[in-house]
Amino acid sequence: MAEPFTRLVPRPWLVVGALAYVALCWYAVVIQGSLLLAVVPLVVVAVAYRLSRRAVPA
């Protein structure tokens, strides 16, 4: 049997985070003219994710 469709729907905090990131990117690129402000949050989230995965025992 196929997996339920609800597995494909992201959690609400993920949707809110994605919308906030889109707003930040728009502000960074259009208003400030700096792509760095759009890239830094991705690096921070990636590092935090890797650190959180290491903290969980296998």
CHARMM-style PDB file with segment names, atoms N, HN, CA, C and O in Angstrom:
ATOM      1  N   MET     1       0.830  -1.183   0.000  1.00  0.00      PROA
ATOM      2  CA  MET     1       0.000   0.000   0.000  1.00  0.00      PROA
ATOM      3  C   MET     1       0.883   1.259   0.000  1.00  0.00      PROA
ATOM      4  O   MET     1       1.962   1.258   0.593  1.00  0.00      PROA
ATOM      5  N   ALA     2       0.442   2.294  -0.641  1.00  0.00      PROA
ATOM      6  HN  ALA     2      -0.434   2.295  -1.123  1.00  0.00      PROA
ATOM      7  CA  ALA     2       1.219   3.528  -0.732  1.00  0.00      PROA
ATOM      8  C   ALA     2       1.198   4.274   0.601  1.00  0.00      PROA
ATOM      9  O   ALA     2       0.270   4.142   1.399  1.00  0.00      PROA
ATOM     10  N   GLU     3       2.251   5.062   0.812  1.00  0.00      PROA
ATOM     11  HN  GLU     3       3.004   5.170   0.164  1.00  0.00      PROA
ATOM     12  CA  GLU     3       2.306   5.867   2.028  1.00  0.00      PROA
ATOM     13  C   GLU     3       1.248   6.960   1.962  1.00  0.00      PROA
ATOM     14  O   GLU     3       0.911   7.429   0.875  1.00  0.00      PROA
ATOM     15  N   PRO     4       0.728   7.366   3.097  1.00  0.00      PROA
ATOM     16  CA  PRO     4      -0.291   8.422   3.087  1.00  0.00      PROA
ATOM     17  C   PRO     4       0.286   9.749   2.605  1.00  0.00      PROA
ATOM     18  O   PRO     4       1.466  10.039   2.801  1.00  0.00      PROA
ATOM     19  N   PHE     5      -0.556  10.535   1.981  1.00  0.00      PROA
ATOM     20  HN  PHE     5      -1.514  10.300   1.822  1.00  0.00      PROA
ATOM     21  CA  PHE     5      -0.137  11.826   1.432  1.00  0.00      PROA
ATOM     22  C   PHE     5       0.302  12.785   2.536  1.00  0.00      PROA
ATOM     23  O   PHE     5       1.106  13.685   2.289  1.00  0.00      PROA
ATOM     24  N   THR     6      -0.214  12.603   3.741  1.00  0.00      PROA
ATOM     25  HN  THR     6      -0.867  11.872   3.941  1.00  0.00      PROA
ATOM     26  CA  THR     6       0.106  13.533   4.824  1.00  0.00      PROA
ATOM     27  C   THR     6       1.593  13.537   5.156  1.00  0.00      PROA
ATOM     28  O   THR     6       2.083  14.496   5.752  1.00  0.00      PROA
ATOM     29  N   ARG     7       2.322  12.489   4.785  1.00  0.00      PROA
ATOM     30  HN  ARG     7       1.925  11.710   4.301  1.00  0.00      PROA
ATOM     31  CA  ARG     7       3.770  12.478   5.024  1.00  0.00      PROA
ATOM     32  C   ARG     7       4.484  13.528   4.181  1.00  0.00      PROA
ATOM     33  O   ARG     7       5.568  13.982   4.548  1.00  0.00      PROA
ATOM     34  N   LEU     8       3.895  13.915   3.067  1.00  0.00      PROA
ATOM     35  HN  LEU     8       3.015  13.546   2.769  1.00  0.00      PROA
ATOM     36  CA  LEU     8       4.522  14.880   2.172  1.00  0.00      PROA
ATOM     37  C   LEU     8       4.272  16.323   2.601  1.00  0.00      PROA
ATOM     38  O   LEU     8       4.942  17.238   2.121  1.00  0.00      PROA
ATOM     39  N   VAL     9       3.313  16.532   3.502  1.00  0.00      PROA
ATOM     40  HN  VAL     9       2.769  15.789   3.892  1.00  0.00      PROA
ATOM     41  CA  VAL     9       2.982  17.885   3.941  1.00  0.00      PROA
ATOM     42  C   VAL     9       3.966  18.294   5.040  1.00  0.00      PROA
ATOM     43  O   VAL     9       4.068  17.609   6.058  1.00  0.00      PROA
ATOM     44  N   PRO    10       4.690  19.398   4.849  1.00  0.00      PROA
ATOM     45  CA  PRO    10       5.667  19.801   5.856  1.00  0.00      PROA
ATOM     46  C   PRO    10       5.004  20.293   7.136  1.00  0.00      PROA
ATOM     47  O   PRO    10       3.841  20.695   7.139  1.00  0.00      PROA
ATOM     48  N   ARG    11       5.759  20.252   8.205  1.00  0.00      PROA
ATOM     49  HN  ARG    11       6.704  19.925   8.203  1.00  0.00      PROA
ATOM     50  CA  ARG    11       5.261  20.740   9.489  1.00  0.00      PROA
ATOM     51  C   ARG    11       5.069  22.248   9.416  1.00  0.00      PROA
ATOM     52  O   ARG    11       5.737  22.919   8.629  1.00  0.00      PROA
ATOM     53  N   PRO    12       4.161  22.790  10.230  1.00  0.00      PROA
ATOM     54  CA  PRO    12       3.896  24.244  10.180  1.00  0.00      PROA
ATOM     55  C   PRO    12       5.136  25.101  10.430  1.00  0.00      PROA
ATOM     56  O   PRO    12       5.290  26.148   9.800  1.00  0.00      PROA
ATOM     57  N   TRP    13       6.022  24.680  11.334  1.00  0.00      PROA
ATOM     58  HN  TRP    13       5.897  23.830  11.845  1.00  0.00      PROA
ATOM     59  CA  TRP    13       7.204  25.504  11.616  1.00  0.00      PROA
ATOM     60  C   TRP    13       8.130  25.553  10.418  1.00  0.00      PROA
ATOM     61  O   TRP    13       8.849  26.533  10.221  1.00  0.00      PROA
ATOM     62  N   LEU    14       8.115  24.494   9.614  1.00  0.00      PROA
ATOM     63  HN  LEU    14       7.532  23.698   9.775  1.00  0.00      PROA
ATOM     64  CA  LEU    14       8.948  24.477   8.417  1.00  0.00      PROA
ATOM     65  C   LEU    14       8.413  25.460   7.379  1.00  0.00      PROA
ATOM     66  O   LEU    14       9.187  26.143   6.708  1.00  0.00      PROA
ATOM     67  N   VAL    15       7.099  25.528   7.251  1.00  0.00      PROA
ATOM     68  HN  VAL    15       6.471  24.973   7.796  1.00  0.00      PROA
ATOM     69  CA  VAL    15       6.478  26.470   6.319  1.00  0.00      PROA
ATOM     70  C   VAL    15       6.756  27.904   6.769  1.00  0.00      PROA
ATOM     71  O   VAL    15       7.103  28.757   5.952  1.00  0.00      PROA
ATOM     72  N   VAL    16       6.604  28.164   8.057  1.00  0.00      PROA
ATOM     73  HN  VAL    16       6.322  27.471   8.721  1.00  0.00      PROA
ATOM     74  CA  VAL    16       6.860  29.509   8.589  1.00  0.00      PROA
ATOM     75  C   VAL    16       8.328  29.886   8.386  1.00  0.00      PROA
ATOM     76  O   VAL    16       8.638  31.013   8.000  1.00  0.00      PROA
ATOM     77  N   GLY    17       9.216  28.948   8.645  1.00  0.00      PROA
ATOM     78  HN  GLY    17       8.965  28.032   8.959  1.00  0.00      PROA
ATOM     79  CA  GLY    17      10.635  29.214   8.441  1.00  0.00      PROA
ATOM     80  C   GLY    17      10.971  29.491   6.983  1.00  0.00      PROA
ATOM     81  O   GLY    17      11.775  30.373   6.681  1.00  0.00      PROA
ATOM     82  N   ALA    18      10.354  28.736   6.082  1.00  0.00      PROA
ATOM     83  HN  ALA    18       9.701  28.020   6.327  1.00  0.00      PROA
ATOM     84  CA  ALA    18      10.598  28.944   4.652  1.00  0.00      PROA
ATOM     85  C   ALA    18      10.096  30.316   4.207  1.00  0.00      PROA
ATOM     86  O   ALA    18      10.766  31.004   3.436  1.00  0.00      PROA
ATOM     87  N   LEU    19       8.931  30.710   4.687  1.00  0.00      PROA
ATOM     88  HN  LEU    19       8.387  30.151   5.314  1.00  0.00      PROA
ATOM     89  CA  LEU    19       8.397  32.032   4.334  1.00  0.00      PROA
ATOM     90  C   LEU    19       9.271  33.149   4.902  1.00  0.00      PROA
ATOM     91  O   LEU    19       9.494  34.164   4.243  1.00  0.00      PROA
ATOM     92  N   ALA    20       9.759  32.959   6.115  1.00  0.00      PROA
ATOM     93  HN  ALA    20       9.577  32.134   6.651  1.00  0.00      PROA
ATOM     94  CA  ALA    20      10.646  33.960   6.710  1.00  0.00      PROA
ATOM     95  C   ALA    20      11.949  34.058   5.915  1.00  0.00      PROA
ATOM     96  O   ALA    20      12.485  35.150   5.728  1.00  0.00      PROA
ATOM     97  N   TYR    21      12.458  32.916   5.449  1.00  0.00      PROA
ATOM     98  HN  TYR    21      12.023  32.028   5.601  1.00  0.00      PROA
ATOM     99  CA  TYR    21      13.689  32.929   4.663  1.00  0.00      PROA
ATOM    100  C   TYR    21      13.478  33.624   3.315  1.00  0.00      PROA
ATOM    101  O   TYR    21      14.349  34.362   2.854  1.00  0.00      PROA
ATOM    102  N   VAL    22      12.340  33.394   2.691  1.00  0.00      PROA
ATOM    103  HN  VAL    22      11.632  32.794   3.065  1.00  0.00      PROA
ATOM    104  CA  VAL    22      12.035  34.071   1.425  1.00  0.00      PROA
ATOM    105  C   VAL    22      11.972  35.579   1.645  1.00  0.00      PROA
ATOM    106  O   VAL    22      12.491  36.352   0.840  1.00  0.00      PROA
ATOM    107  N   ALA    23      11.334  35.995   2.739  1.00  0.00      PROA
ATOM    108  HN  ALA    23      10.912  35.367   3.393  1.00  0.00      PROA
ATOM    109  CA  ALA    23      11.264  37.426   3.040  1.00  0.00      PROA
ATOM    110  C   ALA    23      12.658  37.997   3.292  1.00  0.00      PROA
ATOM    111  O   ALA    23      12.967  39.101   2.842  1.00  0.00      PROA
ATOM    112  N   LEU    24      13.499  37.253   4.008  1.00  0.00      PROA
ATOM    113  HN  LEU    24      13.248  36.356   4.374  1.00  0.00      PROA
ATOM    114  CA  LEU    24      14.868  37.698   4.270  1.00  0.00      PROA
ATOM    115  C   LEU    24      15.665  37.815   2.974  1.00  0.00      PROA
ATOM    116  O   LEU    24      16.412  38.775   2.785  1.00  0.00      PROA
ATOM    117  N   CYS    25      15.505  36.839   2.086  1.00  0.00      PROA
ATOM    118  HN  CYS    25      14.898  36.059   2.240  1.00  0.00      PROA
ATOM    119  CA  CYS    25      16.216  36.887   0.800  1.00  0.00      PROA
ATOM    120  C   CYS    25      15.778  38.090  -0.019  1.00  0.00      PROA
ATOM    121  O   CYS    25      16.605  38.775  -0.619  1.00  0.00      PROA
ATOM    122  N   TRP    26      14.476  38.343  -0.042  1.00  0.00      PROA
ATOM    123  HN  TRP    26      13.804  37.785   0.446  1.00  0.00      PROA
ATOM    124  CA  TRP    26      13.975  39.496  -0.790  1.00  0.00      PROA
ATOM    125  C   TRP    26      14.560  40.777  -0.217  1.00  0.00      PROA
ATOM    126  O   TRP    26      15.027  41.639  -0.962  1.00  0.00      PROA
ATOM    127  N   TYR    27      14.535  40.904   1.097  1.00  0.00      PROA
ATOM    128  HN  TYR    27      14.156  40.205   1.703  1.00  0.00      PROA
ATOM    129  CA  TYR    27      15.084  42.096   1.749  1.00  0.00      PROA
ATOM    130  C   TYR    27      16.581  42.226   1.472  1.00  0.00      PROA
ATOM    131  O   TYR    27      17.071  43.311   1.159  1.00  0.00      PROA
ATOM    132  N   ALA    28      17.297  41.118   1.589  1.00  0.00      PROA
ATOM    133  HN  ALA    28      16.900  40.236   1.843  1.00  0.00      PROA
ATOM    134  CA  ALA    28      18.749  41.160   1.422  1.00  0.00      PROA
ATOM    135  C   ALA    28      19.149  41.544   0.008  1.00  0.00      PROA
ATOM    136  O   ALA    28      20.033  42.377  -0.189  1.00  0.00      PROA
ATOM    137  N   VAL    29      18.504  40.942  -0.965  1.00  0.00      PROA
ATOM    138  HN  VAL    29      17.786  40.265  -0.805  1.00  0.00      PROA
ATOM    139  CA  VAL    29      18.919  41.153  -2.356  1.00  0.00      PROA
ATOM    140  C   VAL    29      18.339  42.443  -2.925  1.00  0.00      PROA
ATOM    141  O   VAL    29      19.059  43.220  -3.552  1.00  0.00      PROA
ATOM    142  N   VAL    30      17.044  42.678  -2.712  1.00  0.00      PROA
ATOM    143  HN  VAL    30      16.459  42.047  -2.203  1.00  0.00      PROA
ATOM    144  CA  VAL    30      16.392  43.832  -3.340  1.00  0.00      PROA
ATOM    145  C   VAL    30      16.680  45.128  -2.585  1.00  0.00      PROA
ATOM    146  O   VAL    30      17.029  46.138  -3.197  1.00  0.00      PROA
ATOM    147  N   ILE    31      16.538  45.105  -1.276  1.00  0.00      PROA
ATOM    148  HN  ILE    31      16.255  44.285  -0.779  1.00  0.00      PROA
ATOM    149  CA  ILE    31      16.698  46.335  -0.499  1.00  0.00      PROA
ATOM    150  C   ILE    31      18.178  46.621  -0.204  1.00  0.00      PROA
ATOM    151  O   ILE    31      18.664  47.719  -0.475  1.00  0.00      PROA
ATOM    152  N   GLN    32      18.886  45.641   0.345  1.00  0.00      PROA
ATOM    153  HN  GLN    32      18.491  44.749   0.565  1.00  0.00      PROA
ATOM    154  CA  GLN    32      20.277  45.852   0.748  1.00  0.00      PROA
ATOM    155  C   GLN    32      21.268  45.617  -0.394  1.00  0.00      PROA
ATOM    156  O   GLN    32      22.371  46.163  -0.378  1.00  0.00      PROA
ATOM    157  N   GLY    33      20.888  44.821  -1.370  1.00  0.00      PROA
ATOM    158  HN  GLY    33      19.992  44.377  -1.383  1.00  0.00      PROA
ATOM    159  CA  GLY    33      21.789  44.517  -2.472  1.00  0.00      PROA
ATOM    160  C   GLY    33      22.934  43.596  -2.074  1.00  0.00      PROA
ATOM    161  O   GLY    33      24.009  43.642  -2.672  1.00  0.00      PROA
ATOM    162  N   SER    34      22.704  42.760  -1.063  1.00  0.00      PROA
ATOM    163  HN  SER    34      21.831  42.723  -0.578  1.00  0.00      PROA
ATOM    164  CA  SER    34      23.762  41.877  -0.564  1.00  0.00      PROA
ATOM    165  C   SER    34      23.281  40.437  -0.561  1.00  0.00      PROA
ATOM    166  O   SER    34      22.326  40.088   0.133  1.00  0.00      PROA
ATOM    167  N   LEU    35      23.945  39.618  -1.337  1.00  0.00      PROA
ATOM    168  HN  LEU    35      24.721  39.902  -1.901  1.00  0.00      PROA
ATOM    169  CA  LEU    35      23.606  38.196  -1.359  1.00  0.00      PROA
ATOM    170  C   LEU    35      24.108  37.491  -0.102  1.00  0.00      PROA
ATOM    171  O   LEU    35      23.612  36.422   0.254  1.00  0.00      PROA
ATOM    172  N   LEU    36      25.086  38.085   0.564  1.00  0.00      PROA
ATOM    173  HN  LEU    36      25.489  38.953   0.275  1.00  0.00      PROA
ATOM    174  CA  LEU    36      25.648  37.494   1.782  1.00  0.00      PROA
ATOM    175  C   LEU    36      24.585  37.329   2.867  1.00  0.00      PROA
ATOM    176  O   LEU    36      24.574  36.322   3.574  1.00  0.00      PROA
ATOM    177  N   LEU    37      23.700  38.305   3.001  1.00  0.00      PROA
ATOM    178  HN  LEU    37      23.709  39.123   2.427  1.00  0.00      PROA
ATOM    179  CA  LEU    37      22.633  38.212   4.003  1.00  0.00      PROA
ATOM    180  C   LEU    37      21.681  37.067   3.710  1.00  0.00      PROA
ATOM    181  O   LEU    37      21.030  36.560   4.624  1.00  0.00      PROA
ATOM    182  N   ALA    38      21.587  36.653   2.467  1.00  0.00      PROA
ATOM    183  HN  ALA    38      22.115  37.065   1.725  1.00  0.00      PROA
ATOM    184  CA  ALA    38      20.708  35.544   2.110  1.00  0.00      PROA
ATOM    185  C   ALA    38      21.392  34.200   2.319  1.00  0.00      PROA
ATOM    186  O   ALA    38      20.719  33.196   2.554  1.00  0.00      PROA
ATOM    187  N   VAL    39      22.718  34.166   2.237  1.00  0.00      PROA
ATOM    188  HN  VAL    39      23.264  34.982   2.047  1.00  0.00      PROA
ATOM    189  CA  VAL    39      23.454  32.907   2.336  1.00  0.00      PROA
ATOM    190  C   VAL    39      23.787  32.546   3.783  1.00  0.00      PROA
ATOM    191  O   VAL    39      23.788  31.367   4.139  1.00  0.00      PROA
ATOM    192  N   VAL    40      24.065  33.529   4.608  1.00  0.00      PROA
ATOM    193  HN  VAL    40      24.064  34.487   4.319  1.00  0.00      PROA
ATOM    194  CA  VAL    40      24.476  33.276   5.993  1.00  0.00      PROA
ATOM    195  C   VAL    40      23.466  32.426   6.769  1.00  0.00      PROA
ATOM    196  O   VAL    40      23.886  31.495   7.456  1.00  0.00      PROA
ATOM    197  N   PRO    41      22.152  32.696   6.695  1.00  0.00      PROA
ATOM    198  CA  PRO    41      21.218  31.840   7.444  1.00  0.00      PROA
ATOM    199  C   PRO    41      21.271  30.375   7.013  1.00  0.00      PROA
ATOM    200  O   PRO    41      21.101  29.487   7.848  1.00  0.00      PROA
ATOM    201  N   LEU    42      21.501  30.108   5.735  1.00  0.00      PROA
ATOM    202  HN  LEU    42      21.639  30.830   5.057  1.00  0.00      PROA
ATOM    203  CA  LEU    42      21.608  28.721   5.279  1.00  0.00      PROA
ATOM    204  C   LEU    42      22.815  28.032   5.900  1.00  0.00      PROA
ATOM    205  O   LEU    42      22.735  26.867   6.288  1.00  0.00      PROA
ATOM    206  N   VAL    43      23.925  28.740   5.995  1.00  0.00      PROA
ATOM    207  HN  VAL    43      23.990  29.687   5.679  1.00  0.00      PROA
ATOM    208  CA  VAL    43      25.128  28.171   6.599  1.00  0.00      PROA
ATOM    209  C   VAL    43      24.891  27.899   8.081  1.00  0.00      PROA
ATOM    210  O   VAL    43      25.288  26.852   8.591  1.00  0.00      PROA
ATOM    211  N   VAL    44      24.252  28.829   8.768  1.00  0.00      PROA
ATOM    212  HN  VAL    44      23.930  29.680   8.353  1.00  0.00      PROA
ATOM    213  CA  VAL    44      23.971  28.656  10.197  1.00  0.00      PROA
ATOM    214  C   VAL    44      23.071  27.453  10.428  1.00  0.00      PROA
ATOM    215  O   VAL    44      23.325  26.653  11.330  1.00  0.00      PROA
ATOM    216  N   VAL    45      22.027  27.317   9.628  1.00  0.00      PROA
ATOM    217  HN  VAL    45      21.821  27.966   8.896  1.00  0.00      PROA
ATOM    218  CA  VAL    45      21.103  26.188   9.782  1.00  0.00      PROA
ATOM    219  C   VAL    45      21.813  24.876   9.464  1.00  0.00      PROA
ATOM    220  O   VAL    45      21.606  23.881  10.159  1.00  0.00      PROA
ATOM    221  N   ALA    46      22.643  24.859   8.431  1.00  0.00      PROA
ATOM    222  HN  ALA    46      22.811  25.667   7.867  1.00  0.00      PROA
ATOM    223  CA  ALA    46      23.357  23.633   8.071  1.00  0.00      PROA
ATOM    224  C   ALA    46      24.314  23.202   9.182  1.00  0.00      PROA
ATOM    225  O   ALA    46      24.392  22.018   9.510  1.00  0.00      PROA
ATOM    226  N   VAL    47      25.035  24.149   9.755  1.00  0.00      PROA
ATOM    227  HN  VAL    47      24.972  25.111   9.489  1.00  0.00      PROA
ATOM    228  CA  VAL    47      25.959  23.821  10.844  1.00  0.00      PROA
ATOM    229  C   VAL    47      25.191  23.346  12.070  1.00  0.00      PROA
ATOM    230  O   VAL    47      25.588  22.370  12.706  1.00  0.00      PROA
ATOM    231  N   ALA    48      24.103  24.019  12.409  1.00  0.00      PROA
ATOM    232  HN  ALA    48      23.781  24.813  11.893  1.00  0.00      PROA
ATOM    233  CA  ALA    48      23.301  23.615  13.568  1.00  0.00      PROA
ATOM    234  C   ALA    48      22.714  22.226  13.360  1.00  0.00      PROA
ATOM    235  O   ALA    48      22.648  21.431  14.298  1.00  0.00      PROA
ATOM    236  N   TYR    49      22.290  21.932  12.136  1.00  0.00      PROA
ATOM    237  HN  TYR    49      22.344  22.578  11.375  1.00  0.00      PROA
ATOM    238  CA  TYR    49      21.731  20.610  11.847  1.00  0.00      PROA
ATOM    239  C   TYR    49      22.791  19.522  12.012  1.00  0.00      PROA
ATOM    240  O   TYR    49      22.530  18.475  12.605  1.00  0.00      PROA
ATOM    241  N   ARG    50      23.983  19.778  11.486  1.00  0.00      PROA
ATOM    242  HN  ARG    50      24.195  20.628  11.005  1.00  0.00      PROA
ATOM    243  CA  ARG    50      25.063  18.779  11.619  1.00  0.00      PROA
ATOM    244  C   ARG    50      25.450  18.567  13.069  1.00  0.00      PROA
ATOM    245  O   ARG    50      25.697  17.437  13.491  1.00  0.00      PROA
ATOM    246  N   LEU    51      25.503  19.646  13.833  1.00  0.00      PROA
ATOM    247  HN  LEU    51      25.302  20.564  13.490  1.00  0.00      PROA
ATOM    248  CA  LEU    51      25.843  19.515  15.250  1.00  0.00      PROA
ATOM    249  C   LEU    51      24.760  18.756  16.008  1.00  0.00      PROA
ATOM    250  O   LEU    51      25.063  17.971  16.906  1.00  0.00      PROA
ATOM    251  N   SER    52      23.512  18.986  15.654  1.00  0.00      PROA
ATOM    252  HN  SER    52      23.266  19.625  14.925  1.00  0.00      PROA
ATOM    253  CA  SER    52      22.424  18.288  16.345  1.00  0.00      PROA
ATOM    254  C   SER    52      22.417  16.803  15.981  1.00  0.00      PROA
ATOM    255  O   SER    52      22.052  15.969  16.809  1.00  0.00      PROA
ATOM    256  N   ARG    53      22.809  16.469  14.771  1.00  0.00      PROA
ATOM    257  HN  ARG    53      23.106  17.147  14.098  1.00  0.00      PROA
ATOM    258  CA  ARG    53      22.852  15.059  14.366  1.00  0.00      PROA
ATOM    259  C   ARG    53      24.003  14.332  15.059  1.00  0.00      PROA
ATOM    260  O   ARG    53      23.892  13.142  15.352  1.00  0.00      PROA
ATOM    261  N   ARG    54      25.090  15.024  15.322  1.00  0.00      PROA
ATOM    262  HN  ARG    54      25.180  15.992  15.084  1.00  0.00      PROA
ATOM    263  CA  ARG    54      26.219  14.414  16.018  1.00  0.00      PROA
ATOM    264  C   ARG    54      25.897  14.173  17.486  1.00  0.00      PROA
ATOM    265  O   ARG    54      26.395  13.218  18.082  1.00  0.00      PROA
ATOM    266  N   ALA    55      25.068  15.031  18.070  1.00  0.00      PROA
ATOM    267  HN  ALA    55      24.663  15.806  17.586  1.00  0.00      PROA
ATOM    268  CA  ALA    55      24.764  14.930  19.497  1.00  0.00      PROA
ATOM    269  C   ALA    55      23.881  13.727  19.811  1.00  0.00      PROA
ATOM    270  O   ALA    55      23.879  13.236  20.940  1.00  0.00      PROA
ATOM    271  N   VAL    56      23.130  13.248  18.816  1.00  0.00      PROA
ATOM    272  HN  VAL    56      23.132  13.646  17.899  1.00  0.00      PROA
ATOM    273  CA  VAL    56      22.231  12.114  19.030  1.00  0.00      PROA
ATOM    274  C   VAL    56      23.034  10.823  18.902  1.00  0.00      PROA
ATOM    275  O   VAL    56      23.661  10.590  17.869  1.00  0.00      PROA
ATOM    276  N   PRO    57      23.023   9.983  19.935  1.00  0.00      PROA
ATOM    277  CA  PRO    57      23.761   8.718  19.831  1.00  0.00      PROA
ATOM    278  C   PRO    57      23.135   7.777  18.804  1.00  0.00      PROA
ATOM    279  O   PRO    57      21.918   7.769  18.618  1.00  0.00      PROA
ATOM    280  N   ALA    58      23.962   7.001  18.151  1.00  0.00      PROA
ATOM    281  HN  ALA    58      24.951   7.008  18.302  1.00  0.00      PROA
ATOM    282  CA  ALA    58      23.496   6.111  17.076  1.00  0.00      PROA
ATOM    283  C   ALA    58      22.684   4.955  17.584  1.00  0.00      PROA
ATOM    284  OT1 ALA    58      22.227   4.127  16.795  1.00  0.00      PROA
TER     285      ALA     58
END
